[in-house]
Amino acid sequence: MGFAASKAATLNGARFLGEDKQIGSLATGEQADLLVVHGDPSAKIEDIERVELVFKDGVGYKSAKLIESVRGMVGLR
């Protein structure tokens, strides 16, 4: 994805919304939902599909378990 693309998808969007003091980057005191990816999407874009963990509201979820929990209900069958 590269730094410019990830910045455009996060910090620039937060700035546009006027929320960049609370969201859009990782810093002490800011809110953040994030993904832990196995690989380096800046070098190999396909790695963005290798999500290991999803953090939402401070709780970590294993990607494979999330996908299995909705199999057949959403997405491709």
C-alpha positions as CSV (number, residue, x, y, z in Angstrom):
1,M,0.0,0.0,0.0
2,G,2.9,2.3,0.7
3,F,3.0,5.2,3.2
4,A,1.2,7.7,0.9
5,A,-1.7,5.3,0.3
6,S,-2.1,4.4,4.0
7,K,-1.9,8.1,5.0
8,A,-4.6,8.9,2.4
9,A,-6.8,6.2,3.8
10,T,-6.4,7.2,7.5
11,L,-4.9,10.6,8.5
12,N,-6.1,12.6,5.4
13,G,-9.6,11.3,5.9
14,A,-9.6,12.2,9.5
15,R,-8.3,15.7,8.6
16,F,-11.1,16.1,6.1
17,L,-13.7,15.3,8.8
18,G,-12.0,17.6,11.3
19,E,-11.3,14.6,13.6
20,D,-7.5,14.4,13.2
21,K,-6.9,15.2,16.9
22,Q,-8.6,12.0,17.9
23,I,-8.4,9.6,15.0
24,G,-6.3,8.9,11.8
25,S,-3.0,8.0,13.4
26,L,-1.5,6.0,16.2
27,A,-0.5,8.2,19.1
28,T,-1.1,8.4,22.9
29,G,-4.5,9.6,23.7
30,E,-6.0,9.0,20.2
31,Q,-8.7,6.4,19.4
32,A,-7.6,3.7,17.0
33,D,-9.0,0.6,15.4
34,L,-6.3,-1.3,13.5
35,L,-5.3,-4.4,11.7
36,V,-2.2,-6.6,12.2
37,V,-1.2,-7.8,8.8
38,H,1.1,-10.8,8.1
39,G,3.5,-9.3,5.6
40,D,4.3,-5.9,4.2
41,P,1.5,-4.4,2.0
42,S,3.9,-1.5,1.1
43,A,6.1,-4.0,-0.7
44,K,3.5,-6.6,-1.8
45,I,-0.1,-5.3,-2.0
46,E,-1.5,-8.8,-1.8
47,D,-0.4,-8.9,1.8
48,I,-3.2,-6.6,2.8
49,E,-5.5,-9.7,2.5
50,R,-3.4,-11.5,5.2
51,V,-5.0,-10.0,8.2
52,E,-4.1,-11.8,11.4
53,L,-5.8,-9.6,14.1
54,V,-8.4,-6.9,14.1
55,F,-8.5,-4.5,17.0
56,K,-11.8,-2.7,17.6
57,D,-12.6,-0.6,20.7
58,G,-9.5,-2.0,22.4
59,V,-10.3,-5.6,21.9
60,G,-8.3,-7.9,19.6
61,Y,-10.1,-10.5,17.4
62,K,-8.5,-13.2,15.3
63,S,-9.4,-12.7,11.7
64,A,-10.0,-16.3,10.9
65,K,-12.5,-16.7,13.7
66,L,-14.4,-13.6,12.6
67,I,-14.6,-14.9,9.0
68,E,-15.7,-18.3,10.1
69,S,-18.4,-16.8,12.4
70,V,-20.2,-15.2,9.4
71,R,-19.5,-17.8,6.7
72,G,-22.6,-18.2,4.5
73,M,-24.2,-15.0,5.9
74,V,-22.1,-12.4,4.1
75,G,-19.6,-12.2,1.2
76,L,-18.9,-15.0,-1.3
77,R,-20.5,-18.4,-0.7
